[in-house]
Amino acid sequence: TSPKIDLQESDQTHDFTTAIDTDQCDAYYGRVIEGVEVKESPEWLKTRLIASGIRPINTIVDITNYVMMDVGQPLHAFDADTIPSKTIRVKAAEADDTFTTLDGQTRVLKRGDILITDGQIPIALGGVMGGLDSEVTETTTTVFLESALFNSTRIGQTSRRLDLRSEASMRFERGIAHDRALLALDKAAQMMAELSGGVVLKGVAKAERQVNAPRTLDVSLDRVNGLLGTSLSLAETQALLTRLHLDVQAAKDRLTVTVPVRRLDLVTEQDL
């Protein structure tokens, strides 16, 4: 089930823009939260993160990790004041580009690695790790919150090559359901307002190259029984698929199944 969202936006509109210049990113969304107080998280939040194997850091970072565990969508928070251009541009790295990650290490990149930039200067290695110069600290008062859909194959290649494995990169490697990105963004923004005293500015900064929609698969009952060696009836087959929360229409000896975007594993009739 999806978490309940009750996000309250202010009347003030943010002035951030986003753009995508690489085919390794399907969509990029951002929200701006002003007036946050970066402090220690409440005990309930720290306890849940520790139980999930994640070390609590501060309210802002902890919220991004909590929502990632809850919804399945990785998030990243930037100190918005370190992005004076108010521009986020996602692009592909060139061969031998370098970038200093949050751990203080300077990484040598390969052509095609995903970079999040302020229009020109890199501020994060997309889907893998943020940059040292834009991290949220105790002096941060305005947050730019990122929720994006990166190419799973590219994230896996980059994280393995640089030995930067994280909860976020592992989720990107396995594929992210496209309907989770905005849900997670709003949930985290709501929590930042509630736990850090921030105000969520109006609107989502968005750039979309490709967003998956629910797809339809068609299969015959003869095909199902032929592959499985069974003698299932049409009603039995429809009931089994319906119990998996799939929308199933049955007519004569055929099944038409609408697959929600969260089911990345259902692509062909054999998957059904």
Backbone as JSON, one array per atom type, in Angstrom:
{
  "sequence": "TSPKIDLQESDQTHDFTTAIDTDQCDAYYGRVIEGVEVKESPEWLKTRLIASGIRPINTIVDITNYVMMDVGQPLHAFDADTIPSKTIRVKAAEADDTFTTLDGQTRVLKRGDILITDGQIPIALGGVMGGLDSEVTETTTTVFLESALFNSTRIGQTSRRLDLRSEASMRFERGIAHDRALLALDKAAQMMAELSGGVVLKGVAKAERQVNAPRTLDVSLDRVNGLLGTSLSLAETQALLTRLHLDVQAAKDRLTVTVPVRRLDLVTEQDL",
  "N": [[0.85, -1.2, 0.0], [0.35, 2.33, -0.51], [1.91, 5.1, 1.19], [0.12, 7.52, 3.16], [-0.3, 10.75, 1.93], [-0.09, 14.05, 2.89], [0.58, 16.72, 1.98], [1.46, 20.05, 2.53], [1.72, 22.92, 0.74], [3.41, 26.09, 0.45], [2.37, 29.45, -0.48], [4.32, 30.61, -1.91], [6.3, 30.29, -4.8], [8.92, 28.15, -5.9], [12.13, 28.78, -7.55], [13.64, 26.99, -9.04], [14.93, 25.14, -11.81], [14.91, 22.22, -13.93], [16.69, 19.92, -16.08], [17.34, 17.41, -18.57], [20.05, 15.9, -20.11], [20.89, 13.47, -21.04], [20.49, 10.06, -22.09], [20.47, 8.32, -20.04], [18.87, 8.88, -17.95], [15.57, 8.86, -17.05], [13.65, 10.48, -15.82], [13.5, 13.43, -13.78], [12.93, 14.91, -10.73], [12.23, 17.6, -8.45], [11.94, 19.22, -5.27], [11.65, 22.16, -3.21], [12.51, 23.01, 0.03], [12.2, 25.32, 2.48], [13.67, 27.06, 5.33], [14.46, 25.0, 7.07], [15.52, 23.16, 9.98], [18.38, 21.63, 10.67], [18.93, 18.9, 12.51], [19.21, 16.49, 15.23], [17.47, 13.48, 14.67], [14.16, 12.43, 15.75], [13.62, 9.88, 18.29], [12.04, 7.69, 17.41], [12.39, 7.66, 14.67], [15.15, 7.32, 14.36], [15.41, 4.81, 15.56], [14.0, 3.13, 13.81], [15.54, 3.36, 11.5], [18.0, 2.3, 12.35], [17.19, -0.3, 12.88], [16.89, -1.11, 10.3], [19.41, -1.26, 9.43], [20.73, 1.12, 8.88], [22.69, 3.98, 9.51], [21.79, 6.63, 11.59], [21.92, 10.14, 10.78], [21.18, 12.99, 10.42], [18.17, 14.99, 10.66], [17.31, 15.62, 7.96], [18.8, 13.97, 6.14], [18.18, 11.52, 7.3], [15.43, 11.36, 6.87], [15.31, 11.11, 4.07], [16.44, 8.57, 3.81], [14.65, 7.02, 5.33], [12.24, 7.26, 3.88], [13.06, 6.12, 1.51], [13.38, 3.44, 2.35], [10.75, 2.91, 3.0], [9.15, 3.43, 0.71], [10.67, 2.65, -1.47], [11.99, 4.19, -3.29], [14.96, 5.8, -3.99], [16.29, 8.87, -2.66], [17.75, 12.18, -2.72], [19.23, 14.81, -0.89], [20.12, 18.16, -1.31], [22.06, 20.98, -0.21], [20.49, 23.79, -0.85], [21.48, 26.37, -1.06], [24.0, 26.1, -2.01], [23.72, 25.94, -4.65], [23.67, 28.27, -6.55], [22.86, 28.9, -9.13], [20.34, 27.95, -9.4], [19.64, 25.89, -11.01], [19.31, 22.6, -12.18], [20.94, 20.21, -13.97], [21.03, 17.23, -15.66], [23.5, 15.19, -16.9], [25.78, 13.34, -19.08], [28.91, 12.09, -18.06], [32.21, 12.94, -19.27], [35.02, 11.1, -20.6], [37.51, 10.48, -18.18], [36.75, 12.62, -16.58], [36.65, 14.16, -13.35], [35.43, 13.83, -9.96], [34.55, 14.85, -6.71], [33.39, 12.98, -4.16], [30.98, 12.56, -1.42], [32.43, 11.26, 0.58], [34.87, 12.4, 0.5], [36.65, 11.51, -1.38], [38.32, 11.71, -4.5], [37.02, 10.92, -7.54], [37.66, 9.19, -10.58], [36.0, 9.39, -13.55], [34.07, 7.64, -16.09], [33.19, 7.88, -19.57], [29.79, 8.53, -19.94], [28.94, 8.0, -17.34], [26.58, 9.1, -14.9], [26.02, 12.42, -14.23], [24.99, 14.89, -11.92], [24.48, 18.23, -12.25], [25.01, 21.77, -11.56], [24.15, 23.08, -13.71], [26.54, 23.5, -14.92], [28.78, 22.8, -13.22], [29.61, 19.75, -11.6], [27.58, 18.3, -9.04], [26.73, 16.0, -7.92], [27.01, 12.42, -8.18], [25.0, 10.79, -10.09], [22.53, 8.73, -8.66], [24.34, 7.31, -7.17], [26.24, 8.65, -5.32], [26.34, 11.69, -3.43], [27.84, 15.0, -3.74], [30.73, 16.5, -2.17], [30.68, 19.27, -1.84], [28.06, 20.1, -1.84], [26.59, 18.99, 0.18], [24.18, 18.41, 2.8], [24.39, 20.18, 5.8], [24.8, 21.15, 9.3], [24.39, 23.85, 9.12], [22.69, 24.24, 7.04], [19.81, 25.69, 5.62], [17.97, 25.71, 3.59], [16.66, 23.27, 1.49], [17.18, 21.4, -1.46], [15.39, 18.88, -2.79], [15.83, 15.8, -4.3], [14.36, 13.47, -6.55], [14.67, 10.85, -8.68], [14.75, 9.0, -11.82], [16.93, 6.81, -12.8], [19.04, 5.07, -15.2], [19.19, 1.65, -14.76], [21.2, -0.22, -15.48], [23.46, 1.42, -16.01], [23.86, 2.62, -13.49], [24.57, 0.37, -11.98], [26.98, -0.39, -13.25], [28.62, 1.87, -12.76], [28.66, 2.07, -9.91], [29.82, -0.38, -9.16], [32.32, -0.25, -10.43], [33.52, 1.94, -9.16], [33.46, 1.06, -6.62], [31.4, 1.86, -4.89], [29.0, 1.03, -3.29], [25.68, 1.21, -2.26], [22.59, 1.55, -0.34], [20.89, 3.0, -1.96], [22.04, 2.82, -4.58], [21.85, 0.07, -4.99], [19.09, -0.28, -5.15], [18.47, 1.23, -7.43], [19.86, -0.3, -9.3], [18.29, -2.58, -9.45], [16.03, -1.65, -10.6], [13.52, 0.84, -10.68], [10.18, 1.43, -9.87], [8.22, 3.52, -11.82], [6.09, 4.96, -10.81], [6.7, 5.58, -8.26], [8.39, 7.73, -7.84], [7.44, 10.49, -7.66], [5.69, 10.15, -5.55], [7.42, 9.42, -3.41], [8.95, 11.75, -3.28], [7.08, 13.71, -2.45], [6.26, 12.61, 0.01], [8.66, 12.69, 1.52], [9.19, 15.46, 1.51], [6.98, 16.37, 2.94], [7.52, 15.19, 5.45], [9.89, 16.54, 6.09], [8.94, 19.1, 6.49], [7.37, 18.63, 8.74], [9.15, 17.56, 10.69], [11.44, 19.13, 10.66], [10.69, 21.72, 10.71], [10.38, 23.08, 8.33], [9.26, 24.82, 5.32], [7.42, 23.9, 2.56], [7.98, 24.88, -0.64], [5.9, 26.0, -3.34], [5.11, 23.82, -6.0], [6.66, 21.45, -8.31], [9.86, 20.95, -9.56], [10.51, 19.71, -12.66], [11.7, 17.34, -15.06], [11.13, 15.33, -17.75], [11.93, 12.55, -19.62], [11.21, 10.0, -20.36], [8.54, 8.21, -19.12], [7.26, 5.4, -17.68], [4.16, 3.77, -18.42], [1.26, 1.92, -17.28], [1.23, -1.39, -18.65], [-0.11, -3.69, -21.1], [-0.69, -7.15, -21.25], [-1.28, -10.03, -23.19], [-2.62, -13.27, -23.2], [-3.24, -16.68, -24.02], [-5.4, -19.27, -22.74], [-4.75, -21.85, -23.48], [-2.04, -21.53, -24.02], [-1.04, -20.96, -21.46], [-1.61, -23.36, -20.03], [-0.23, -25.11, -21.67], [2.46, -24.36, -21.35], [2.83, -24.76, -18.6], [2.01, -27.33, -18.13], [-0.44, -27.93, -17.05], [-3.99, -28.06, -16.19], [-5.63, -25.82, -15.88], [-8.6, -23.9, -15.42], [-10.27, -21.17, -17.13], [-11.48, -19.45, -15.28], [-10.11, -20.14, -12.92], [-7.51, -19.38, -13.56], [-7.82, -16.62, -13.96], [-8.58, -15.91, -11.36], [-6.26, -16.51, -9.87], [-4.38, -14.67, -10.91], [-5.67, -12.29, -10.29], [-5.53, -12.27, -7.54], [-2.96, -11.45, -7.21], [-3.13, -8.78, -7.4], [-3.51, -7.82, -9.98], [-5.06, -6.41, -12.85], [-7.41, -8.16, -14.5], [-8.91, -9.23, -17.46], [-11.14, -11.5, -18.81], [-11.99, -13.4, -21.64], [-13.65, -15.67, -23.65], [-11.21, -17.88, -24.48], [-9.07, -16.42, -23.63], [-6.84, -14.19, -21.85], [-6.55, -10.89, -20.79], [-4.26, -8.85, -19.36], [-3.67, -6.14, -17.31], [-0.77, -4.63, -16.39], [0.6, -3.19, -13.54], [2.84, -0.37, -13.11], [4.62, -0.84, -11.09], [5.33, -3.5, -11.2], [7.95, -4.52, -12.44], [8.92, -6.88, -13.3], [7.16, -8.24, -14.89], [6.86, -8.75, -18.08], [6.53, -10.29, -20.41], [4.34, -12.85, -21.83], [5.22, -15.25, -20.77], [6.16, -14.51, -18.27], [3.8, -14.01, -16.91]],
  "CA": [[0.0, 0.0, 0.0], [1.1, 3.58, -0.57], [1.74, 5.92, 2.38], [-0.79, 8.66, 3.03], [0.4, 12.01, 1.72], [-0.87, 15.25, 3.21], [1.6, 17.75, 1.8], [0.97, 21.43, 2.52], [2.64, 23.83, 0.07], [3.22, 27.51, 0.7], [1.94, 30.2, -1.66], [5.52, 31.04, -2.63], [6.79, 29.33, -5.78], [10.38, 28.08, -6.0], [12.64, 29.21, -8.86], [14.57, 26.0, -9.58], [14.57, 24.46, -13.05], [15.65, 20.99, -14.16], [16.81, 19.51, -17.48], [18.02, 16.12, -18.76], [20.83, 15.88, -21.35], [21.44, 12.12, -21.24], [19.48, 9.02, -22.16], [20.62, 7.47, -18.86], [17.94, 9.37, -16.93], [14.22, 8.94, -17.62], [12.9, 11.6, -15.23], [14.16, 14.07, -12.65], [11.99, 15.77, -10.02], [12.8, 18.25, -7.29], [11.17, 20.15, -4.44], [12.44, 23.05, -2.37], [11.98, 23.18, 1.38], [12.9, 26.45, 3.12], [13.55, 27.25, 6.77], [14.64, 23.76, 7.82], [16.52, 23.1, 11.05], [19.05, 20.33, 10.59], [19.21, 18.5, 13.89], [19.1, 15.06, 15.47], [16.13, 12.96, 14.42], [13.48, 11.86, 16.92], [14.02, 8.51, 18.6], [11.31, 6.68, 16.62], [12.98, 7.62, 13.33], [16.48, 6.72, 14.48], [15.23, 3.4, 15.87], [13.59, 2.41, 12.6], [16.68, 3.3, 10.58], [18.97, 1.36, 12.91], [16.64, -1.64, 12.66], [17.05, -1.4, 8.88], [20.84, -1.31, 9.14], [21.17, 2.43, 8.4], [23.14, 4.84, 10.6], [21.18, 7.97, 11.59], [22.87, 11.24, 10.6], [20.43, 14.17, 10.85], [16.77, 14.88, 10.23], [17.12, 15.67, 6.51], [19.34, 12.74, 5.55], [17.42, 10.39, 7.85], [14.12, 11.31, 6.21], [15.49, 10.53, 2.73], [16.67, 7.14, 3.96], [13.42, 6.4, 5.82], [11.28, 7.18, 2.78], [13.59, 5.11, 0.57], [13.04, 2.12, 2.87], [9.3, 2.79, 3.04], [8.54, 3.5, -0.61], [11.53, 1.96, -2.43], [12.58, 5.17, -4.2], [16.05, 6.58, -3.41], [16.19, 10.33, -2.71], [18.97, 12.87, -2.31], [18.99, 16.19, -0.46], [21.22, 19.11, -1.51], [21.96, 22.32, 0.37], [20.08, 24.61, -2.0], [22.28, 27.6, -1.14], [25.24, 25.8, -2.74], [23.35, 25.88, -6.07], [23.2, 29.62, -6.83], [22.27, 28.98, -10.47], [18.95, 27.46, -9.3], [19.48, 25.02, -12.16], [19.81, 21.23, -12.09], [21.04, 19.61, -15.29], [21.56, 15.87, -15.62], [24.24, 14.95, -18.14], [26.73, 12.23, -19.07], [30.31, 12.48, -17.86], [33.19, 12.65, -20.31], [36.12, 10.24, -20.15], [38.52, 11.05, -17.29], [36.23, 13.66, -15.69], [36.83, 13.82, -11.94], [34.39, 14.35, -9.08], [34.82, 14.56, -5.3], [32.16, 12.5, -3.54], [30.74, 12.91, -0.02], [33.45, 10.67, 1.45], [36.11, 13.13, 0.35], [37.5, 10.87, -2.38], [38.19, 12.2, -5.87], [36.77, 9.76, -8.41], [37.87, 9.36, -12.01], [34.79, 8.88, -14.18], [34.12, 7.17, -17.47], [32.17, 8.45, -20.44], [28.46, 7.97, -19.75], [28.52, 8.06, -15.95], [25.54, 10.12, -14.76], [26.38, 13.55, -13.37], [24.03, 15.94, -11.61], [25.25, 19.47, -12.25], [24.27, 23.02, -11.32], [24.14, 23.68, -15.03], [27.88, 23.26, -15.45], [29.66, 22.14, -12.25], [28.99, 18.56, -10.99], [27.27, 18.36, -7.6], [26.44, 14.64, -7.46], [27.16, 11.31, -9.1], [23.61, 10.37, -10.09], [22.16, 7.4, -8.22], [25.43, 6.63, -6.46], [26.65, 9.41, -4.14], [26.35, 13.14, -3.56], [29.13, 15.67, -3.75], [31.19, 17.07, -0.91], [30.43, 20.7, -1.75], [26.63, 20.42, -1.79], [25.94, 18.16, 1.19], [23.42, 19.05, 3.87], [25.13, 20.28, 7.06], [24.05, 21.78, 10.38], [24.11, 25.24, 8.78], [21.75, 24.27, 5.93], [18.47, 26.2, 5.93], [17.1, 25.43, 2.45], [16.99, 21.97, 0.89], [16.64, 20.97, -2.74], [15.19, 17.45, -2.64], [15.85, 15.13, -5.6], [13.83, 12.13, -6.78], [14.95, 10.67, -10.1], [14.69, 7.67, -12.4], [18.17, 6.61, -13.53], [19.19, 3.8, -15.88], [19.67, 0.66, -13.8], [22.47, -0.81, -15.94], [24.52, 2.41, -15.82], [24.13, 2.77, -12.06], [25.3, -0.82, -11.56], [28.35, -0.33, -13.78], [29.36, 2.93, -12.08], [28.86, 1.77, -8.49], [30.77, -1.49, -9.03], [33.65, 0.18, -10.85], [34.06, 2.85, -8.16], [33.29, 0.42, -5.32], [30.51, 2.72, -4.11], [27.73, 0.33, -3.17], [24.83, 1.81, -1.23], [21.19, 1.14, -0.42], [20.3, 3.69, -3.12], [22.52, 2.27, -5.85], [21.32, -1.28, -5.15], [17.71, -0.17, -5.59], [18.48, 1.66, -8.82], [20.31, -1.43, -10.12], [17.19, -3.54, -9.6], [14.95, -1.0, -11.31], [12.6, 1.6, -9.84], [8.85, 1.64, -10.45], [8.12, 4.94, -12.16], [5.05, 5.65, -10.05], [7.2, 5.83, -6.91], [9.28, 8.89, -7.75], [6.74, 11.66, -7.12], [5.16, 9.76, -4.25], [8.49, 9.52, -2.43], [9.32, 13.16, -3.18], [6.08, 14.4, -1.63], [6.31, 12.07, 1.36], [9.85, 13.21, 2.2], [8.99, 16.9, 1.72], [6.02, 16.49, 4.04], [8.21, 14.87, 6.71], [10.85, 17.61, 6.4], [8.16, 20.2, 7.06], [6.88, 18.24, 10.05], [10.22, 17.25, 11.66], [12.52, 20.13, 10.65], [10.13, 23.07, 10.74], [10.52, 23.73, 7.03], [8.1, 25.17, 4.51], [7.56, 23.36, 1.21], [7.59, 25.87, -1.64], [4.91, 25.51, -4.28], [5.51, 23.29, -7.3], [7.73, 20.46, -8.51], [10.74, 21.15, -10.71], [10.5, 18.39, -13.29], [12.13, 17.09, -16.44], [10.76, 13.95, -18.06], [12.31, 12.06, -20.95], [10.37, 8.82, -20.6], [7.94, 7.69, -17.9], [6.5, 4.2, -18.04], [2.74, 3.68, -18.1], [0.85, 0.51, -17.16], [1.23, -2.07, -19.94], [-1.09, -4.76, -21.23], [-0.21, -8.42, -21.78], [-2.37, -10.89, -23.65], [-2.18, -14.66, -23.23], [-4.35, -17.63, -24.16], [-5.44, -20.32, -21.72], [-3.99, -22.99, -24.03], [-0.62, -21.22, -23.85], [-0.74, -21.11, -20.04], [-1.59, -24.79, -19.67], [0.81, -25.77, -22.45], [3.77, -24.08, -20.75], [2.91, -25.25, -17.22], [1.62, -28.73, -18.02], [-1.59, -27.94, -16.13], [-5.32, -28.02, -16.83], [-6.35, -24.74, -15.2], [-9.72, -23.31, -16.14], [-10.16, -19.72, -17.33], [-11.83, -18.8, -14.02], [-9.02, -20.37, -11.97], [-6.36, -18.56, -13.98], [-8.16, -15.23, -13.67], [-8.57, -15.72, -9.9], [-4.87, -16.51, -9.41], [-3.74, -13.4, -11.28], [-6.35, -11.21, -9.57], [-5.0, -12.28, -6.16], [-1.68, -10.73, -7.25], [-3.49, -7.37, -7.6], [-3.44, -7.48, -11.4], [-6.36, -6.22, -13.46], [-7.51, -9.24, -15.48], [-10.14, -9.36, -18.22], [-11.18, -12.82, -19.45], [-13.0, -13.54, -22.69], [-13.46, -16.93, -24.37], [-10.08, -18.62, -23.9], [-7.94, -15.49, -23.56], [-6.73, -13.3, -20.7], [-5.87, -9.62, -21.01], [-3.81, -8.44, -18.03], [-3.04, -4.82, -17.19], [0.33, -4.76, -15.42], [0.97, -1.9, -12.96], [4.24, -0.02, -13.35], [5.48, -1.35, -10.01], [5.75, -4.86, -11.5], [8.95, -4.46, -13.5], [9.29, -8.24, -13.68], [6.15, -8.81, -15.78], [7.09, -8.13, -19.38], [6.05, -11.17, -21.46], [3.33, -13.82, -21.4], [5.88, -16.27, -19.95], [6.23, -13.98, -16.91], [2.49, -14.28, -16.31]],
  "C": [[0.88, 1.24, 0.0], [0.88, 4.38, 0.7], [0.8, 7.09, 2.12], [0.01, 9.94, 2.92], [-0.55, 13.16, 2.03], [0.08, 16.44, 3.17], [0.96, 19.13, 1.71], [2.04, 22.33, 1.88], [2.36, 25.27, 0.48], [2.73, 28.2, -0.58], [3.12, 30.64, -2.51], [6.01, 29.93, -3.56], [8.32, 29.33, -5.82], [10.83, 28.5, -7.4], [13.7, 28.28, -9.41], [14.03, 25.43, -10.89], [15.42, 23.2, -13.2], [15.66, 20.65, -15.64], [17.6, 18.2, -17.54], [18.72, 16.13, -20.11], [21.48, 14.52, -21.6], [20.31, 11.11, -21.3], [19.58, 8.03, -21.0], [19.73, 7.91, -17.7], [16.57, 9.54, -17.58], [13.44, 10.14, -17.09], [13.66, 12.14, -14.03], [13.19, 15.07, -12.03], [12.67, 16.4, -8.8], [11.79, 19.13, -6.57], [12.11, 20.98, -3.59], [11.75, 23.23, -1.03], [12.82, 24.24, 2.09], [12.72, 26.41, 4.63], [13.7, 25.98, 7.58], [15.67, 23.95, 8.93], [17.11, 21.7, 11.02], [19.52, 19.94, 11.98], [19.12, 16.98, 14.01], [17.66, 14.62, 15.29], [15.48, 12.46, 15.71], [13.8, 10.38, 17.08], [13.32, 7.48, 17.71], [11.92, 6.53, 15.24], [14.35, 6.96, 13.38], [16.37, 5.21, 14.73], [14.88, 2.59, 14.63], [14.73, 2.31, 11.59], [17.71, 2.28, 11.06], [18.5, -0.07, 12.7], [16.77, -2.07, 11.2], [18.51, -1.43, 8.46], [21.42, 0.0, 8.62], [21.54, 3.32, 9.59], [22.46, 6.2, 10.52], [22.24, 9.06, 11.5], [22.26, 12.56, 11.07], [19.03, 14.07, 10.25], [16.62, 14.77, 8.71], [17.59, 14.38, 5.85], [18.54, 11.53, 6.03], [16.07, 10.25, 7.17], [14.26, 10.72, 4.81], [15.7, 9.03, 2.81], [15.4, 6.4, 4.42], [12.42, 6.23, 4.69], [11.75, 6.18, 1.73], [13.23, 3.71, 1.04], [11.54, 1.87, 2.82], [8.69, 2.63, 1.65], [9.35, 2.74, -1.67], [12.22, 2.87, -3.41], [13.73, 5.91, -3.5], [15.84, 8.08, -3.63], [17.55, 10.91, -2.36], [18.64, 14.32, -1.98], [20.27, 17.02, -0.66], [20.98, 20.34, -0.63], [21.69, 23.26, -0.79], [20.92, 25.86, -2.16], [23.61, 27.37, -1.83], [24.97, 25.69, -4.24], [22.81, 27.25, -6.47], [22.55, 29.78, -8.2], [20.79, 28.62, -10.47], [18.6, 26.55, -10.49], [20.06, 23.64, -11.86], [19.79, 20.65, -13.5], [21.71, 18.25, -15.16], [22.25, 15.6, -16.95], [25.18, 13.76, -17.98], [28.14, 12.77, -18.89], [31.12, 12.19, -19.11], [34.28, 11.76, -19.74], [37.12, 11.04, -19.33], [38.06, 12.3, -16.55], [36.48, 13.21, -14.25], [35.72, 14.46, -11.11], [34.69, 13.92, -7.65], [33.5, 14.22, -4.6], [32.11, 12.85, -2.05], [31.81, 12.37, 0.94], [34.82, 11.33, 1.3], [37.05, 12.57, -0.69], [37.24, 11.48, -3.76], [38.11, 11.01, -6.82], [37.04, 10.12, -9.87], [36.72, 8.66, -12.72], [35.06, 8.36, -15.59], [33.0, 7.83, -18.27], [30.82, 7.75, -20.2], [28.0, 7.9, -18.31], [27.56, 9.25, -15.77], [25.98, 11.19, -13.77], [25.18, 14.47, -13.17], [24.84, 17.22, -11.48], [24.37, 20.67, -11.9], [24.12, 23.81, -12.62], [25.46, 23.44, -15.72], [28.74, 22.42, -14.5], [28.96, 20.93, -11.63], [28.75, 18.74, -9.49], [26.89, 16.99, -7.05], [26.71, 13.66, -8.57], [25.82, 10.58, -9.07], [23.38, 8.93, -9.67], [23.18, 6.68, -7.39], [25.83, 7.38, -5.19], [26.65, 10.9, -4.45], [27.75, 13.7, -3.53], [29.45, 16.34, -2.42], [30.74, 18.52, -0.75], [28.95, 21.06, -1.62], [25.88, 19.64, -0.72], [25.19, 19.01, 2.21], [24.24, 19.01, 5.15], [24.25, 20.96, 8.11], [23.69, 23.23, 10.07], [23.12, 25.37, 7.62], [20.38, 24.79, 6.39], [17.47, 25.95, 4.8], [17.58, 24.17, 1.75], [16.38, 21.88, -0.51], [16.6, 19.45, -2.7], [15.0, 16.81, -4.01], [15.17, 13.76, -5.53], [13.92, 11.88, -8.28], [14.83, 9.22, -10.51], [15.91, 7.5, -13.31], [18.21, 5.22, -14.16], [19.85, 2.78, -14.96], [21.02, 0.06, -14.2], [23.64, 0.14, -15.69], [24.87, 2.57, -14.36], [24.94, 1.58, -11.56], [26.75, -0.79, -12.01], [29.19, 0.69, -13.0], [29.66, 2.56, -10.63], [29.86, 0.63, -8.29], [32.19, -1.03, -9.37], [34.32, 1.06, -9.79], [34.0, 2.29, -6.74], [32.49, 1.32, -4.37], [29.12, 2.08, -4.08], [26.93, 0.94, -2.02], [23.42, 1.26, -1.36], [20.53, 1.75, -1.66], [20.74, 3.04, -4.42], [21.99, 0.87, -6.07], [19.87, -1.25, -5.63], [17.63, 0.28, -7.05], [18.89, 0.51, -9.74], [19.18, -2.41, -10.41], [16.0, -2.95, -10.36], [13.95, -0.36, -10.35], [11.26, 1.74, -10.56], [8.62, 3.14, -10.63], [7.05, 5.68, -11.37], [5.48, 5.97, -8.62], [7.9, 7.18, -6.75], [8.59, 10.11, -7.14], [6.14, 11.37, -5.76], [6.21, 9.93, -3.16], [8.91, 10.98, -2.21], [8.36, 13.9, -2.26], [6.1, 13.92, -0.19], [7.5, 12.64, 2.14], [9.72, 14.71, 2.47], [8.04, 17.15, 2.87], [6.7, 16.24, 5.38], [9.22, 15.94, 7.09], [10.15, 18.82, 6.98], [7.75, 19.87, 8.49], [8.0, 18.11, 11.09], [11.33, 18.3, 11.71], [12.0, 21.55, 10.6], [10.18, 23.8, 9.42], [9.18, 24.04, 6.38], [8.35, 24.67, 3.1], [7.07, 24.39, 0.21], [6.72, 25.21, -2.72], [5.55, 24.98, -5.57], [6.64, 22.28, -7.26], [8.54, 20.86, -9.73], [10.88, 19.8, -11.4], [11.04, 18.43, -14.71], [11.86, 15.63, -16.69], [11.15, 13.61, -19.49], [11.46, 10.87, -21.34], [9.86, 8.32, -19.26], [7.02, 6.54, -18.28], [5.04, 4.3, -17.6], [2.39, 2.21, -17.9], [0.78, -0.14, -18.54], [0.25, -3.23, -19.92], [-0.44, -5.99, -21.85], [-1.4, -9.31, -22.11], [-1.86, -12.32, -23.75], [-3.41, -15.57, -23.35], [-4.27, -18.7, -23.07], [-4.67, -21.56, -22.2], [-2.49, -22.77, -23.84], [-0.2, -21.41, -22.39], [-0.61, -22.6, -19.68], [-0.51, -25.55, -20.44], [2.19, -25.57, -21.85], [3.93, -24.72, -19.37], [2.61, -26.74, -17.09], [0.45, -28.91, -17.07], [-2.89, -28.0, -16.93], [-6.19, -27.0, -16.11], [-7.5, -24.25, -16.07], [-9.49, -21.81, -16.3], [-10.45, -18.99, -16.02], [-10.72, -18.95, -12.98], [-7.82, -19.47, -12.29], [-6.62, -17.09, -13.67], [-8.1, -14.97, -12.17], [-7.15, -15.65, -9.36], [-4.19, -15.18, -9.7], [-4.37, -12.22, -10.54], [-5.85, -11.13, -8.14], [-3.63, -11.61, -6.07], [-1.89, -9.25, -7.54], [-3.24, -6.92, -9.04], [-4.87, -7.34, -11.91], [-6.49, -7.2, -14.62], [-8.9, -9.24, -16.13], [-10.09, -10.68, -18.97], [-12.3, -12.86, -20.47], [-12.67, -14.78, -23.53], [-12.29, -17.68, -23.75], [-8.85, -17.73, -23.75], [-8.03, -14.61, -22.32], [-6.0, -12.04, -21.12], [-5.56, -9.03, -19.64], [-3.16, -7.06, -18.11], [-2.03, -4.87, -16.05], [0.67, -3.39, -14.86], [2.46, -1.63, -13.11], [5.17, -0.52, -12.26], [5.99, -2.76, -10.3], [6.7, -4.86, -12.7], [9.3, -5.84, -14.04], [8.3, -8.87, -14.65], [6.2, -8.11, -17.13], [6.49, -8.96, -20.53], [4.99, -12.1, -20.93], [3.94, -14.92, -20.53], [5.99, -15.81, -18.49], [4.9, -14.18, -16.19], [2.36, -15.75, -15.95]]
}
